[in-house]
Amino acid sequence: MPQERDGTGDEAVSSVPAAPEDPVLWDKRREELQRRLAIHRERNAAEEQRERKTGGTGQGIAEGLKLASEFAAGIIVGAAIGYFVDKLAGTTPFGLIFFLMIGFAAGIRNILRSVSPTTTSGQIRPKDDAGS
Amino acid sequence: MEYDPTDPIHQFQISSIVPIKIGSWDFSFTNSALFMVLTVAVTAAFLYYTTRGRGLVPSRAQSVTELTYEFTANMLRDAAGTAGMRFFPFVFAIFLFVLVANLFGMIPFFFTVTSHLIVTFALAMLVMTVVVVYGLMKHGLHFFHLFVPSGVPGILMPLVVLIEVVSFLSRPVSLSVRLFANMLAGHITLKVFAGFIVSLSAFGFVGVIGSILPLLMVIALTALEFLVAALQAYVFAVLTCMYLNDALHPGH
């Protein structure tokens, strides 16, 4: 759909001052442009860093909900396993008690895993250099 | 039962549109199924028609598609490395399905597919099945090293392995429950506040004035719900990438 591609390309070219004949002027222009780019890059990097520190707007909500559900899921799965172990083995309260505690530990493990920056989701990455 | 227009749960009711029965199983084409089909159809049609022009300088619609593609590709590459890119179609499909289904839920009178636990759980189990099957296929029994962290004293090993196994099993639960709970809770909250407007305005003039407050709340919540819809799709996709990373590189 050519009409959606707005023809700003031509306007952008025409807004640039006519190309100078002198190569020295070209160099000057390039330096000027590089200087301006450097300022922009710096500003962008600073912005990004600040965003990372505060976590953006939605990122914080997402993170909180993620951690809460990770923790709850560990306990739920632990309780479910304990319940079925009890049902199958007939060890009524003990399986549930034991696996609820395991589930609690797994929930904590889930949270630690998702907040620690060195681990992705499973193992600690730097272990790769220790060899298998 | 009489239909109450302010009933917040009514929007999640499943009704069959085309009843199909095979044996004793109910395979009816429900409103949930209809919206799943719609989600897939709209997504596929959008992707197809926006990329059909194949402009070197993309049109607006094409650049939306390209941005989505690059966003997902970067997400996957960050989480699982370049080896993870073989899962790109899978992650992209899941991300777009959840995103579009969530956003569909924001349209009035539309059914929110992802507000049903069974749908999100099926998606989560699909991810986990891919992780386990691919991990076992590629690494064989080595895949189970995922459950054995290094540097743990031998006496604690059984306990730690047990905890790791439960932690692994809890992943599909947390993945599905998070998405489902967010969508369900958000839509119920919206409906409850909208219901306040109706009930308050029944009290005459004062009620109508008072109903401005819940109206403002509904407006704010609608904006929040759009945020949550996009965010939850993103979280779902990011975690999918992370779990796929485990299948690709279980602990060495």
Interface residues (C-beta under 8 A of the other chain):
Chain A: M1 E4 R5 G9 T57 G58 I61 A62 L65 K66 S69 E70 A72 A73 G74 I76 V77 G78 I81 F99 I102 G103 A105 A106 G107 R109 N110 R113 T120 S121 G122 Q123 I124 K127 D128 A130 G131 S132
Chain B: G53 G55 V57 P58 S59 R60 A61 A79 H145 L146 P149 S150 L159 L162 I163 E164 V166 S167 L169 S170 R171 V173 S174 V177 R178 A181 N182 L227 V228 A230 L231 Q232 Y234 V235 L239 M242 Y243 N245 D246 H249 P250 G251 H252
